[in-house]
Amino acid sequence: MLKIEHLTKVFYPGTVNEKMAINDLSLNVEEGEIVCVIG
């Protein structure tokens, strides 16, 4: 099993170009499941 809790990803933090790509993502992937994230 893959478990992700409260994941946040920010590009160029603290700059005028700061971009939040992911904010507070939680995800559980059970054995045998296939997940694809696009975007």
C-alpha distance matrix in Angstrom:
0.0 3.8 6.4 10.1 13.0 16.7 16.7 20.3 21.9 25.7 27.8 31.2 30.9 34.2 36.2 37.9 35.4 32.4 29.8 26.7 24.1 21.2 21.9 19.5 16.4 13.4 10.4 7.2 5.6 4.7 5.3 8.8 9.1 11.2 12.0 15.3 16.9 20.6 23.3
3.8 0.0 3.8 6.7 10.2 13.6 13.1 16.6 18.1 21.9 24.0 27.4 27.1 30.5 32.4 34.2 31.6 28.6 26.1 23.0 20.5 17.6 18.5 16.3 13.2 10.7 7.9 5.8 5.1 6.6 8.1 10.9 10.0 11.0 10.7 13.4 14.3 18.0 20.4
6.4 3.8 0.0 3.8 6.6 10.2 10.5 14.3 16.4 20.2 22.8 26.1 25.3 28.5 30.7 32.4 30.2 26.9 24.5 21.2 19.1 15.8 16.0 13.3 10.6 7.7 5.8 4.6 6.4 8.6 11.0 13.9 12.5 13.5 12.4 14.8 14.9 18.5 20.3
10.1 6.7 3.8 0.0 3.8 6.9 6.7 10.5 12.7 16.5 19.3 22.5 21.6 24.8 27.0 28.7 26.5 23.2 20.9 17.5 15.6 12.3 12.3 9.8 7.4 5.2 5.0 6.4 8.8 11.7 14.3 16.7 14.8 15.0 12.9 14.5 13.6 16.9 18.1
13.0 10.2 6.6 3.8 0.0 3.8 5.7 9.3 12.5 15.9 19.2 22.1 20.6 23.5 26.0 27.7 25.9 22.4 20.3 16.7 15.5 11.9 10.8 7.5 6.4 4.2 6.5 8.5 11.7 14.4 17.4 19.9 17.9 18.2 15.9 17.3 15.9 18.9 19.6
16.7 13.6 10.2 6.9 3.8 0.0 3.8 6.5 10.1 13.1 16.6 19.4 17.6 20.2 22.8 24.4 22.9 19.2 17.3 13.6 13.1 9.5 7.6 4.2 5.0 5.3 8.7 11.6 14.7 17.8 20.8 23.1 20.7 20.6 17.8 18.5 16.3 18.8 18.7
16.7 13.1 10.5 6.7 5.7 3.8 0.0 3.8 6.8 10.2 13.5 16.5 15.2 18.2 20.5 22.2 20.3 16.8 14.7 11.3 10.3 7.0 6.6 5.0 4.9 6.5 9.1 12.2 14.6 18.0 20.6 22.6 20.1 19.4 16.4 16.5 14.1 16.3 16.1
20.3 16.6 14.3 10.5 9.3 6.5 3.8 0.0 3.8 6.7 10.2 13.1 11.7 14.7 16.8 18.4 16.6 13.0 11.1 7.8 7.6 5.0 4.6 5.3 6.7 9.6 12.3 15.7 17.9 21.4 24.0 25.7 23.0 21.9 18.6 18.0 15.0 16.4 15.3
21.9 18.1 16.4 12.7 12.5 10.1 6.8 3.8 0.0 3.8 6.7 9.9 9.4 12.9 14.5 16.1 13.9 10.6 8.7 6.1 5.6 5.0 6.7 8.8 9.4 12.5 14.6 17.9 19.5 23.1 25.3 26.6 24.0 22.3 18.9 17.7 14.4 15.2 13.7
25.7 21.9 20.2 16.5 15.9 13.1 10.2 6.7 3.8 0.0 3.8 6.5 5.9 9.5 10.7 12.3 10.2 6.9 5.6 4.4 5.8 7.1 8.4 11.2 12.6 15.9 18.2 21.6 23.2 26.9 29.1 30.3 27.6 25.6 22.2 20.5 17.1 17.1 15.0
27.8 24.0 22.8 19.3 19.2 16.6 13.5 10.2 6.7 3.8 0.0 3.8 5.6 9.2 9.2 10.7 8.0 5.7 5.2 6.3 7.2 9.8 11.8 14.8 15.7 19.1 20.9 24.2 25.4 29.0 30.9 31.9 29.2 26.9 23.5 21.4 18.0 17.4 15.0
31.2 27.4 26.1 22.5 22.1 19.4 16.5 13.1 9.9 6.5 3.8 0.0 3.8 6.5 5.9 8.1 6.1 4.7 6.7 8.9 10.7 13.2 14.7 17.7 19.1 22.4 24.5 27.7 29.0 32.6 34.5 35.5 32.9 30.7 27.3 25.2 21.8 21.1 18.5
30.9 27.1 25.3 21.6 20.6 17.6 15.2 11.7 9.4 5.9 5.6 3.8 0.0 3.8 5.6 8.4 7.8 5.0 7.4 8.5 11.2 12.9 13.4 16.0 18.0 21.2 23.8 27.1 28.8 32.4 34.6 35.9 33.3 31.4 28.0 26.3 22.9 22.6 20.1
34.2 30.5 28.5 24.8 23.5 20.2 18.2 14.7 12.9 9.5 9.2 6.5 3.8 0.0 3.8 7.0 8.2 6.3 9.7 11.2 14.4 16.0 15.9 18.5 21.0 24.2 27.0 30.3 32.3 35.8 38.1 39.5 36.9 35.1 31.6 29.9 26.4 26.1 23.4
36.2 32.4 30.7 27.0 26.0 22.8 20.5 16.8 14.5 10.7 9.2 5.9 5.6 3.8 0.0 3.8 5.2 5.3 9.1 11.8 14.7 17.1 17.7 20.7 22.8 26.2 28.8 32.2 33.9 37.6 39.7 40.8 38.1 36.0 32.5 30.4 26.8 25.9 22.9
37.9 34.2 32.4 28.7 27.7 24.4 22.2 18.4 16.1 12.3 10.7 8.1 8.4 7.0 3.8 0.0 3.8 5.6 8.9 12.1 15.0 17.8 18.4 21.7 23.8 27.4 29.9 33.5 35.2 38.9 41.1 42.0 39.1 36.8 33.2 30.8 27.2 25.8 22.5
35.4 31.6 30.2 26.5 25.9 22.9 20.3 16.6 13.9 10.2 8.0 6.1 7.8 8.2 5.2 3.8 0.0 3.8 6.3 9.9 12.3 15.4 16.7 20.2 21.8 25.4 27.6 31.2 32.5 36.2 38.3 39.0 36.1 33.6 30.0 27.5 23.9 22.4 19.1
32.4 28.6 26.9 23.2 22.4 19.2 16.8 13.0 10.6 6.9 5.7 4.7 5.0 6.3 5.3 5.6 3.8 0.0 3.8 6.8 9.6 12.3 13.2 16.6 18.4 22.0 24.4 28.0 29.6 33.3 35.5 36.5 33.5 31.3 27.7 25.5 21.9 20.9 17.8
29.8 26.1 24.5 20.9 20.3 17.3 14.7 11.1 8.7 5.6 5.2 6.7 7.4 9.7 9.1 8.9 6.3 3.8 0.0 3.8 6.2 9.2 10.7 14.3 15.6 19.4 21.5 25.1 26.6 30.3 32.7 33.4 30.3 28.0 24.4 22.1 18.4 17.3 14.2
26.7 23.0 21.2 17.5 16.7 13.6 11.3 7.8 6.1 4.4 6.3 8.9 8.5 11.2 11.8 12.1 9.9 6.8 3.8 0.0 3.8 5.8 6.9 10.5 11.9 15.7 18.0 21.7 23.4 27.2 29.7 30.6 27.5 25.5 21.8 20.0 16.3 15.8 13.1
24.1 20.5 19.1 15.6 15.5 13.1 10.3 7.6 5.6 5.8 7.2 10.7 11.2 14.4 14.7 15.0 12.3 9.6 6.2 3.8 0.0 3.8 6.8 10.3 10.4 14.0 15.7 19.3 20.6 24.3 26.7 27.3 24.2 22.0 18.3 16.3 12.5 12.1 9.6
21.2 17.6 15.8 12.3 11.9 9.5 7.0 5.0 5.0 7.1 9.8 13.2 12.9 16.0 17.1 17.8 15.4 12.3 9.2 5.8 3.8 0.0 3.8 6.7 6.6 10.3 12.3 16.0 17.7 21.4 24.1 25.0 21.9 20.2 16.5 15.2 11.7 12.3 10.7
21.9 18.5 16.0 12.3 10.8 7.6 6.6 4.6 6.7 8.4 11.8 14.7 13.4 15.9 17.7 18.4 16.7 13.2 10.7 6.9 6.8 3.8 0.0 3.8 5.8 9.4 12.4 16.1 18.5 22.1 25.1 26.4 23.3 22.2 18.6 17.8 14.5 15.5 14.0
19.5 16.3 13.3 9.8 7.5 4.2 5.0 5.3 8.8 11.2 14.8 17.7 16.0 18.5 20.7 21.7 20.2 16.6 14.3 10.5 10.3 6.7 3.8 0.0 3.8 6.5 10.0 13.6 16.5 19.8 23.0 24.7 21.9 21.3 18.0 18.0 15.3 17.0 16.3
16.4 13.2 10.6 7.4 6.4 5.0 4.9 6.7 9.4 12.6 15.7 19.1 18.0 21.0 22.8 23.8 21.8 18.4 15.6 11.9 10.4 6.6 5.8 3.8 0.0 3.8 6.6 10.4 13.0 16.5 19.6 21.1 18.1 17.5 14.2 14.4 12.0 14.2 14.2
13.4 10.7 7.7 5.2 4.2 5.3 6.5 9.6 12.5 15.9 19.1 22.4 21.2 24.2 26.2 27.4 25.4 22.0 19.4 15.7 14.0 10.3 9.4 6.5 3.8 0.0 3.8 7.1 10.3 13.5 16.8 18.7 16.0 16.1 13.4 14.6 13.0 16.0 16.7
10.4 7.9 5.8 5.0 6.5 8.7 9.1 12.3 14.6 18.2 20.9 24.5 23.8 27.0 28.8 29.9 27.6 24.4 21.5 18.0 15.7 12.3 12.4 10.0 6.6 3.8 0.0 3.8 6.6 9.9 13.2 14.9 12.2 12.5 10.1 12.0 11.3 14.7 16.3
7.2 5.8 4.6 6.4 8.5 11.6 12.2 15.7 17.9 21.6 24.2 27.7 27.1 30.3 32.2 33.5 31.2 28.0 25.1 21.7 19.3 16.0 16.1 13.6 10.4 7.1 3.8 0.0 3.8 6.4 9.9 12.0 9.8 11.2 10.0 12.8 13.2 16.9 19.0
5.6 5.1 6.4 8.8 11.7 14.7 14.6 17.9 19.5 23.2 25.4 29.0 28.8 32.3 33.9 35.2 32.5 29.6 26.6 23.4 20.6 17.7 18.5 16.5 13.0 10.3 6.6 3.8 0.0 3.8 6.7 8.4 6.3 7.7 7.5 10.9 12.3 16.0 18.8
4.7 6.6 8.6 11.7 14.4 17.8 18.0 21.4 23.1 26.9 29.0 32.6 32.4 35.8 37.6 38.9 36.2 33.3 30.3 27.2 24.3 21.4 22.1 19.8 16.5 13.5 9.9 6.4 3.8 0.0 3.8 6.3 5.6 8.6 9.9 13.6 15.6 19.3 22.2
5.3 8.1 11.0 14.3 17.4 20.8 20.6 24.0 25.3 29.1 30.9 34.5 34.6 38.1 39.7 41.1 38.3 35.5 32.7 29.7 26.7 24.1 25.1 23.0 19.6 16.8 13.2 9.9 6.7 3.8 0.0 3.8 5.6 8.6 11.0 14.6 17.2 20.7 23.9
8.8 10.9 13.9 16.7 19.9 23.1 22.6 25.7 26.6 30.3 31.9 35.5 35.9 39.5 40.8 42.0 39.0 36.5 33.4 30.6 27.3 25.0 26.4 24.7 21.1 18.7 14.9 12.0 8.4 6.3 3.8 0.0 3.8 6.6 9.9 13.4 16.5 19.8 23.2
9.1 10.0 12.5 14.8 17.9 20.7 20.1 23.0 24.0 27.6 29.2 32.9 33.3 36.9 38.1 39.1 36.1 33.5 30.3 27.5 24.2 21.9 23.3 21.9 18.1 16.0 12.2 9.8 6.3 5.6 5.6 3.8 0.0 3.8 6.6 10.2 13.2 16.5 19.9
11.2 11.0 13.5 15.0 18.2 20.6 19.4 21.9 22.3 25.6 26.9 30.7 31.4 35.1 36.0 36.8 33.6 31.3 28.0 25.5 22.0 20.2 22.2 21.3 17.5 16.1 12.5 11.2 7.7 8.6 8.6 6.6 3.8 0.0 3.8 6.8 10.3 13.2 16.8
12.0 10.7 12.4 12.9 15.9 17.8 16.4 18.6 18.9 22.2 23.5 27.3 28.0 31.6 32.5 33.2 30.0 27.7 24.4 21.8 18.3 16.5 18.6 18.0 14.2 13.4 10.1 10.0 7.5 9.9 11.0 9.9 6.6 3.8 0.0 3.8 6.7 9.9 13.3
15.3 13.4 14.8 14.5 17.3 18.5 16.5 18.0 17.7 20.5 21.4 25.2 26.3 29.9 30.4 30.8 27.5 25.5 22.1 20.0 16.3 15.2 17.8 18.0 14.4 14.6 12.0 12.8 10.9 13.6 14.6 13.4 10.2 6.8 3.8 0.0 3.8 6.4 10.0
16.9 14.3 14.9 13.6 15.9 16.3 14.1 15.0 14.4 17.1 18.0 21.8 22.9 26.4 26.8 27.2 23.9 21.9 18.4 16.3 12.5 11.7 14.5 15.3 12.0 13.0 11.3 13.2 12.3 15.6 17.2 16.5 13.2 10.3 6.7 3.8 0.0 3.8 6.8
20.6 18.0 18.5 16.9 18.9 18.8 16.3 16.4 15.2 17.1 17.4 21.1 22.6 26.1 25.9 25.8 22.4 20.9 17.3 15.8 12.1 12.3 15.5 17.0 14.2 16.0 14.7 16.9 16.0 19.3 20.7 19.8 16.5 13.2 9.9 6.4 3.8 0.0 3.7
23.3 20.4 20.3 18.1 19.6 18.7 16.1 15.3 13.7 15.0 15.0 18.5 20.1 23.4 22.9 22.5 19.1 17.8 14.2 13.1 9.6 10.7 14.0 16.3 14.2 16.7 16.3 19.0 18.8 22.2 23.9 23.2 19.9 16.8 13.3 10.0 6.8 3.7 0.0
